[in-house]
Amino acid sequence: MLRHLIILSVLFWTQASAAKPCAARDVKNEQRIVCVCNATYCDTVEPTTTSQLAGKTIRHYITSKAGKRLSVSTMAFASAEEKSTAAAMVTVMRDVKYQEIYGFGGAPTDSASYNIKLLSAALQEQVLKSYFGPEGIGYTFLRVPVAGCDFSLRYYEYDDNHAGDAQLKFFNLSNEDYLYKIPVIKRAQQLAGSSLKLFSAPWSAPEWMKNIVSTTKASSLKSQYYSTYANYYVKFLQMYEKQGIKFWGLSPQNEPYNGLTSGGWNTMGWQPETLRNWLVSHLAPSLHAAGFNYLKIMVLDDSRGKMKLYADLNFGNSTVSKLVHGGAYHWYDNNEQNLLSLAEIHKKFPDKFLLATEACYFQRGSVGVIMGDWGRAAKYLSSIISDLSYWSNGWIEWNLALDEKGGPSWFGNSADAPIITNKNAGEIYKQPMFYAIAHFSKFVVPGSHHVKSVLTQTTNLEAIAFQRPDNMMAVVLHNLGATQLEVVLKDSHKGEKTLQLPAYSVSTVLYM
């Protein structure tokens, strides 16, 4: 059990700081480090302000496999006479701007919210402040499932016990909403303020609204319930609004391709053209009639390889294009080819945004959690860098918090998460993935713009740069290799600085 693991000495910052450092545990002495929080102690992030970056000052944050966690040091760009001989150079061209960044976040699923609410009130605060508080990692997105999903404690949808209720007279939210999701969301809103954006996605309609194939359990919405299901979505939004929760956007369906071939869980299939037509003829009119015309509608919400097809079908149709604002995609089954397709989509439809809306490691039949695994953090880093390099406007993880078995999930799924909870020990564990996301979510604030950066050496090095609304520059550098890298950071406005990047590490460099 994790509570029996060896406790390392607390990792202190490289300079005096008001922030609290990671209380580290090394899982089985294998350099698999988690940061432990309890009711009275949790690590925090030292913020950087523009006043701290006067002149040529640089602030360098490092997280590494060896144990650094957002450790910060202060340095300065070199004088004109100083030149480095390092082979690797990252040149930042801040005058060449690309897409705006909307933010980063996760999902308060039933399971995640349940795990958080099982903790003591003080430890619940530690979780939520770690994500949304001023000394947390700056999450600005929450993806809220409409009714149940695979990460719920039971199988359910709204109004699922009243077959044929076409007028939705018996529609109501669930106990899961009132007891778990809504309290977590409200506290996140209090902590994050107006910067927090919520968007919703349904996994399935109630079974009585669906055609279900007896053998595969693949399903689709019955045509006689097209209007009913649009109103079902509207009722969800209205009832959350009564709780003081307003949404920024929505997708019409989570993973519409899954339901075409399989089922037995919360899923519903749509052919791309059918979903488009339902959106135009039923969902959008119902949303507008109820006053929700301000919501950002995102199409697809499935694996990235399908994004180009959905973009052409929806953005490329003059009628539909007026109703939809962007595309949502997941990181599963991704490859270089469909990564390049994001650039094609942006070139063809530059007025539409692209948002990576779900990423996680999961499996069925065995525990999906690997405590302290750096490899998963590294893959998250590469995913975020590549997606944002190809025009994505943000990146959202999956469950905010899961237990040590990677659940609970009524469907038997088990997944890893940035925060793992242990209610019996009164502890939570921040995985390396938490800090991988933090190197973006904390420093690349909403309203930042991706700017051009050029690498002279790409072996074991990934880099991306941003200019924030306050004109602060944020450069993220990922050393994928087993040895330290010496890298020159060059900015024509500031000069050069040689940086030491530890083995298996990520850095965020801030300067004006």
N, C-alpha and C positions, 0 to 999 in steps of 0.2 A: 504493500500500500504506500501511496505517496507520502503519507504523514510519517513513515518510518525512514524516508530517504535522508541522506546526509545533508545537513544544513551548512551552506557555505557562509563565509563572512559576508556582510553586506557590501555591495559594490558602491564605492564612493565616486562622486563626480571628480573630474580632473581639476576643478577649481571650486572654491567655496560657492555654495548655492543654497537658495531657499527651497529648492525642490527636494523631494524625498527620493533616495536611490532605491533601486531594486533590492528586495530581500530574496536572495537567490538560493535555489536548490538545484543541485546537479543530480539528475536522475541516474542512479547506478554508477556515478562517477564516469559517465561516458560523454561529458561535455554536452549533455542535453539539459539545458538550463531553463527553468521556469522561474518567474517572479511570483512570490507568495504574498497574498494580502489576507489580513484578518480584520476583525471589527475595529481594531484600533490603529492599524498601520497599513498603508498602501503607497506604492511609489507614485510619484507625480512627475510631470514634465516641466522643466524650466523654460518659461517662454522667452522669446527674444523680441525686443522692441526696436523700433527704428532708431531711437536715441542711443542704443547700445552699438549701433553700426556706423558711427560717425567716421568720416574720412575713409580710410582703407581697411577698416576693421572687418574681420570675418569671424563668424561663429560656426564651429564645426561640430555637428552631432554624429555620434557613431554608435551603431549596434552591431555586435559580432557574435559569431558562434561561440567564441571563447568566453563570453560573459558580459561584455559591455552592453548596456541598455540605455540608449539615448544619452550617453555620456557626452558632455559638452566642453569644448575648449575654445579659447579666444586667441586669434592670431591676426596678422595683417598681410595685405598684398605686399610683395617685395618692391624694393626701390628699383628705379630704372636700370641700375647697373647690375643688379642680381639676375642671373640667368640660370635656368636649371638644365641639366643634361638628361632628365628623365625621358624615356622613349614615349610614354603615353601622355597625350595632351587632350584636354577637353576645352574647346573654344566656344564660348557663349556669345551668340550674336543677338543681343537683346532687342535690336531694332527690327528683327524679322519675327513677326508674331503669327501664331496659329490660333487654335481654338481656345475658347474660354473654358475654364474648369468649373463645374457645378459643385463638386464635392465628393465625399466618400462616406460609406456607412455600412449598415447591416440590417438584419431583420429581427423584430420582436415577435417571432413565431410563438405559437402556444407553448411549445417545449421550452424555448429560451426564456419567455416571460415567467413560466411556471418555475423553472430553475432559479431565477432571480428572486421570485417571491417566496421560495422556500427558505431563503437565507434570513438571518437576523436583519432587523431594520438598518443597523449600522453597516452590515456587510452589503446589503442591497445598495446603499449609498455609495460604497466603494466601487461597485461595478458600474453604476450609472455615471458617477463622477469621472471614472476612468475613461469612459467613452465621450461624455457630453459636457463635463464641467470645464471651467476655465483652465485648470491644470491637468486636464485629460488630453485625449489625442484628437479632439476636434471633429468628431463625427457630425455630419450635416445632412445625412440621408437616413430615413427609415423606410424599409419596404414591408408593407403590412399585408399579410394574406387575408383575403376575404373568406371568412369561415375557416374550416379545417384544411390541413395539408398533411403531408407525410410526417412532418414534425409537429404532431399534435398527440394528445394522450388517448384520443379515441377517434373513430371515423365519424364525421358529421358534416353536414352543411346546414345552412339556415333553412327553416321551414321544411325540414325533411320528413316530418311525421304527419304531414297533411297532404297526401297525394291529391292532385287535381286542384290545389288552391291557386287558381290562375289569378285571382285578385290579391293574393298575398295577404289575406286577412290575418293569418297567424304568424306572419314574419316577425322575428325578433332576433336580437343578438343572442349570443350564447353566454353561459357562465364563464367560459374561457376569455371572452372579451371583457366582461365586467370585473372578473377577479384578477386576471393576469395581464392581458395586453394593454388595456386602457390605462391602468395605473402606471405601468412601465412607460408608456408613451407620454403620459402627462408629466411625469417627473423628468423625462428626457427633454420635453419642451421647456420646462421651468429652468433647467440647467443650460440648455443651448440657446434659448431665446428664439428670435425671429430667423436665425440662420438655419434652423432645422426644417427640412423639406420631407414631407411624407408622400409616398405613392403606394397604390394598392394593386393587387393582382389576385384574381380568383383561380382556384385550382379546379373547381367543378361546380356544376349546378346540382341541385338535389336529384336523386336517382329517378324520381317520378317525372322529371322533365326530360329524361334522356332515353335514347335508343341504346341498348346495351347488347353486344354480341355475346351469346351464351358461352362460347368456347374461350375466346381471348379476353373477354370483358372490355374490349375496346368500346368506346361510347361516343355519342354525338348528341347535340341538342335537338329535340323534336321541333319541327318547324312551327307547330301550333303554339309553342311556348317562346318563340323568339321575342315577342313584346314583353311577356311575363319576366323573362330572364333579364332583359334590359332594365325593367322596373325593379327587379331584385337587387341589381347593382346600385341603382339610385337610392333605394331604401337603406342599404348599408352605409352609403355616404351620408345620408340624412341623419341616421341614428348616431353615427360618430360625431357629426356636427353638433348634435344635441349634447354630447359629452364634452364639447369645447375643442374638438379635434377636427381641423380642416386639412384637406389634402392638397398637395401641389400637382399631382399627376396620377395616372393610372395606366395599366395595360389591360386590354380586354380579356386576356387568357394567359395563364402561366403554361408554358411548354405545350402548345397546341399539337405538336407532332407526337408526343408521347401517347395521348389518348387515341390516336388513330390505329395503333397496333396492340396496345395493352391496357389493362385496367385492374380492377380489384382494389384500387386505392383512389385517392382524390385526384382524378384526372378526367379530362374531357377533350376529345379530339375535334379538330377543325381542319377542313381543307382550306388552303390559303385564300382562295377566291370566296368561299362561303363566309369565312370570318370577316373578310373585307366588306362583303355585302351586308352582313348583319350589323357591323359597325356603322355603316352609312345609313341604313334604313331603320335601325332600331335603337342601338345604344346612343349614338350621338344625338339624335332628336330627343330622346328621353333625358339625357344629361342637360341639354340646352333648356328644355321645358322646365326643369327643376332648378335652374339657375347655376348649374355647374359647368357653364361654357368656358370658364377660365382654366379648367384642368388641362394639363399637358397630356395628350393621348400618345402613348408609345405602342408601336406595333412589334410583333414577334414575341419577345420575352422567351426565347428558346436559344438553342445552340447557335453560335456565331456563323456557322457555315450556311445557315438559312437566311441570314440577314439581307444578302443581296437580292434574293428572290422577293422577300417581303418589301424591300425598298422599292424595287421596280413596280410591284403590284400596287403599292399604296402611294408612295411619293410621286410615282410616275403617272398617276391618274389625277387629272385636274380637279375632279370632284372630291376625291378622298384627300388629296393633298391639303385642301383648305381645312380639313377637320383634324388631321394628325400633325404632331409636332416633332416626333423623333422615333428612333428605333431603340429597342432594348434587347440585349443579347446576353447569353451565359457563356462561361468559359469552357464548358465540356466539349469534348471532341474537336478542339480547336487545332489548327495547323497554320503554317505560314501562308498558304494560299488564301484561306479565308480571312487571315489578318490583312493581307494586301487588299482584299475586297473592301475593307473599311475605307481605304483611301479612294477607291473607285466610287463608292457611295457618296463620300463627301464631295468629290469633284463634280458629280452629276447632280447632287441635291444639297448644295452648300447651306441652304437655310434650315436644314433638319439636323437635330442633334443626335448623338449616339451615346448610349449609356450601357456600361457593363453592369448588369443588375443581379447576378448571382455567381458566386464562386465558393466552392468548398471541396474538401476531401471527404468522401463518404463510401460506405460499403454496406452490404447486407450480410447477416449471419455471423459476424464477428465484430469486435470493438474497433471502431475507426479512429480512435484517439491515439496519437503517439505523443507522449509527454516530452516536451523540450526538443522536438524535431526541428533542426535547422533547415533540412532539405525542403520542407513544405514552405517555410518562410521565404527561401530563395526562389521557389517557383512562383509564389505570390508576387515577389518583387519583379521578376521577369515579366509576369503577366501584366502588372500595372504599367510598367515602363513601356512595353510593346503596345498595349491598348492606347495609352495616352499619346504615344508616338504616332499612332495612326488614327488620330482625330476623335477618339473617345472623349466625352466631356466629364466622365466620372467613373467610379469603380465601387461596387457594393458587394460586400461579403454576404454570407448567409446567416446562420443563427448567431445572435449576440452572445449566448452562453449555453453550453451543454454540460451534462454531468460527466463523470469519469468514464462512463460506458458509451458516451457519444449520443445520448438521448435525453429524455425518453422519446420513442417513436412508436406509435401503435402499429405501423407498417413493418417494423423491424429494421429500419435504416439506422445506421450508426455513422456519425460524422464527427470530424474534428471541428474545433472552434477557437477563435482567438482567446476566449476566456473559458476555462473549465471550472465547474463548481464542485465543492465537496461540503455539503451541508453538515455531515456528521462531524467533520473536523473543524467546521467553522472557518473554512478557508476557500479562497479562489486562487487559480493559477493562471497567470498570463503567459500564453504560449509565445514562442518567437514570432509567429504569424501576427500577433497583436502589434509588435514593434515594427514589423515590416510595413504594415499598413500605416502605422503612426508616422513613419518618415515622409509620407505624403499627406495624410489627413491633418496632421498638426501644423504643417508648414506651408502646404499649397492650399491656401484658403479659397473659398468660393469667390469668383471674380478674377482669379489669377488667369494668366494666359501662358500657354505653352509657347516657348520661344525656341529658335533654332540653336542647336548645339552640334558641334562636329567632333568626332573622335578620330585621333590619328592612329590609335591602336585599339582594336576591339577584342583581342584575346582576353577572356575572363573579365571583361569590363563592359558594363552597361551604364548609360548616362542619359539624363533628360533634364531640361532646365525650364524654369517658369519665372515670370514677372508678376508679382502680386499687385493688388490694387493700391497698396501703400508704397509701390515702387521697389520694395525689397525683392531681391533675387533669391530664388531657391533652386539649388542644383542637387539632384539626387544621383549618387554614384554607387554602383553595386559591384563589388569585387566577388566574382563567382569562384575564384581559385583558392588553392591551399597555401599560397604564399602572399606575403605583403606586397602591395603594389605602390609604386611611387608615381604619382600622377600630377601633371601640371594643369592647374585651372587657369584659363586665360580669358579675360574680359577686356575688350578694347576701351571701356570706360574706366577700368580700374587697374589693369596690369596683369601680373602673373603671380601665382602662389603654388609652391610644391606641397602636395598633400600626401600623407602616408595613410593608405587604406589597409587595415588589417586583413588577414586571410579571412575568407568567408564573412564578409561584412557589408553593411550598407551605411552610407553617409548622406547627411543632408547638410549642405553648405549654404549659409545665409550671409548676404552682404547687400549694400545699397548700390 
